[in-house]
Amino acid sequence: MSKPLKCACGSDEKELLVRLEEIIHSMKDKPGALIPVLQAAQSLFGYLPEEAILKVSEMLREPLSKVYGVITFYSFFSLKPRGKYLIRVCLGTACYVQGANEIITALKTQLGIEIGETTKDKLFTLDVGRCFGACGLAPVMMVNDDVHSWVKSSQIGKILKTYERKQPKKEEATV
């Protein structure tokens, strides 16, 4: 039996599914509701777990194959849990020519993960994009919605530490 799903907010799977049902109910009669509902589901869970996908398919009366087709077509959607910080490196032509591969290599080395993977502490997920539309700032990487421009591989450690510092300090257990 799988462990109950929990989001970063501390809600459990049943609470999240109830909230998802409310969202679906409010949007189900609107044309083109599938993508906005999937976006809302991913915002709730942090990714799209099977239970949520089945609920979306059932309540929107969309074939499961269509729902999965949309999820796998758009790179925004994820079927696996992602870290708190999604790092995306642009691999468009300008970024690639300006050294995006060196940035990816530095990230893989410092995080100890490959593209598409999440660190064990669930803090970072590494991904790539084809073009961020910021060619004049190449090479570009994004951490969630933060754009980092003219990035050099030597800056990766400093950038990662910025996000690590944002984490609440774990209190020492008192005896």
C-alpha positions in Angstrom: 0.0 0.0 0.0 1.4 3.4 -0.9 2.0 6.2 1.6 -0.7 8.9 1.7 0.2 11.9 -0.4 1.0 15.1 1.3 1.7 18.5 -0.1 4.2 21.1 1.2 1.3 22.7 3.0 0.8 19.6 5.2 -2.6 18.6 3.8 -3.1 14.9 3.2 -4.3 13.2 0.0 -8.0 13.1 1.0 -8.0 16.9 1.8 -6.3 17.6 -1.5 -8.7 15.5 -3.5 -11.7 17.2 -1.8 -10.2 20.6 -2.8 -9.6 19.3 -6.3 -13.2 18.2 -6.6 -14.3 21.7 -5.6 -12.1 23.2 -8.3 -13.3 20.8 -11.0 -16.9 21.4 -10.0 -16.4 25.2 -10.4 -14.8 24.8 -13.8 -16.3 21.7 -15.4 -18.9 23.5 -17.5 -16.4 26.0 -19.0 -15.1 25.2 -22.5 -11.4 24.1 -22.4 -11.5 23.4 -18.7 -9.0 20.4 -18.9 -5.8 22.4 -18.9 -6.8 24.9 -16.2 -8.0 22.0 -14.0 -4.7 20.1 -14.5 -2.8 23.3 -13.7 -4.8 23.7 -10.5 -4.3 20.0 -9.6 -0.5 20.3 -10.1 -0.5 23.5 -7.9 -2.3 21.5 -5.2 -0.2 18.4 -5.2 3.1 19.7 -6.6 2.7 17.2 -9.5 -0.1 15.1 -11.0 -0.6 11.9 -9.0 -2.6 9.0 -10.5 -5.5 9.6 -8.1 -5.9 13.3 -9.2 -5.7 12.3 -12.9 -8.4 9.7 -12.5 -10.6 12.3 -10.6 -10.1 14.9 -13.4 -10.9 12.3 -16.1 -14.0 11.1 -14.3 -15.4 14.5 -13.3 -14.7 16.3 -16.6 -16.0 13.2 -18.5 -12.8 13.2 -20.6 -11.2 9.9 -21.7 -8.2 9.0 -19.6 -6.1 8.8 -22.8 -6.9 12.4 -23.6 -6.0 13.6 -20.1 -2.7 11.7 -20.2 -2.1 13.0 -23.7 -2.4 16.6 -22.5 -0.2 15.9 -19.5 2.6 14.3 -21.5 2.4 16.8 -24.3 3.0 19.9 -22.2 6.4 20.1 -20.3 4.8 22.1 -17.6 3.0 19.1 -16.2 4.8 16.5 -14.2 3.9 12.9 -13.2 6.6 12.8 -10.6 7.0 14.9 -7.5 9.2 17.9 -8.0 11.4 19.7 -5.6 10.5 23.0 -3.9 12.7 24.8 -6.5 12.4 23.8 -10.1 15.7 24.7 -11.9 15.3 25.0 -15.7 18.2 25.8 -17.9 17.5 27.2 -21.4 18.9 25.2 -24.2 17.8 27.5 -27.0 20.4 28.4 -29.6 21.7 31.6 -28.0 22.0 30.0 -24.5 23.5 26.8 -25.9 26.2 28.8 -27.8 26.9 30.9 -24.6 27.6 27.9 -22.4 24.3 26.3 -21.2 25.9 22.9 -21.2 28.5 24.0 -18.7 25.8 25.3 -16.5 24.0 22.0 -16.7 27.2 20.1 -15.9 27.8 22.3 -12.9 24.3 21.8 -11.6 24.4 18.0 -12.1 27.7 17.9 -10.2 26.7 20.1 -7.3 23.2 18.7 -6.9 24.2 15.1 -7.5 21.2 14.5 -9.9 20.5 14.2 -13.6 18.1 16.1 -15.7 14.5 15.2 -14.7 15.6 14.2 -11.2 14.9 15.7 -7.7 17.4 15.9 -4.9 16.8 13.5 -2.0 15.9 16.4 0.3 13.2 17.4 -2.3 14.6 20.9 -2.5 15.7 21.0 -6.2 14.5 19.5 -9.4 16.7 19.9 -12.5 15.1 20.4 -15.9 15.8 22.0 -19.3 13.7 24.2 -21.6 14.1 24.9 -25.3 13.8 28.7 -25.3 12.8 31.2 -22.6 12.6 34.2 -25.0 15.5 35.9 -23.3 18.2 35.4 -25.9 19.9 38.8 -25.1 20.5 37.5 -21.5 22.0 34.2 -22.6 22.8 31.9 -21.0 19.6 31.9 -18.9 18.4 29.6 -16.1 15.2 29.9 -14.0 14.6 28.8 -10.5 10.8 28.7 -10.2 9.9 32.2 -11.5 13.3 33.8 -10.8 15.3 34.5 -14.0 19.1 34.3 -13.7 20.8 35.9 -16.7 24.4 35.7 -18.1 25.0 32.7 -15.8 28.5 31.2 -15.6 29.1 27.7 -14.3 31.3 29.3 -11.5 28.2 31.0 -10.1 26.1 27.9 -9.6 27.2 27.3 -6.1 26.3 30.8 -5.0 22.9 30.7 -6.7 22.0 27.4 -5.1 23.1 28.7 -1.7 20.6 31.6 -2.1 17.8 29.1 -2.2 19.2 26.8 0.4 19.3 29.8 2.8 15.6 30.4 2.3 14.8 27.2 4.1 13.7 27.3 7.7 16.3 26.2 10.2 15.6 22.8 11.7 15.4 23.2 15.4 17.7 20.9 17.5 15.8 18.4 19.6 16.0 19.3 23.2 16.5 16.6 25.8 
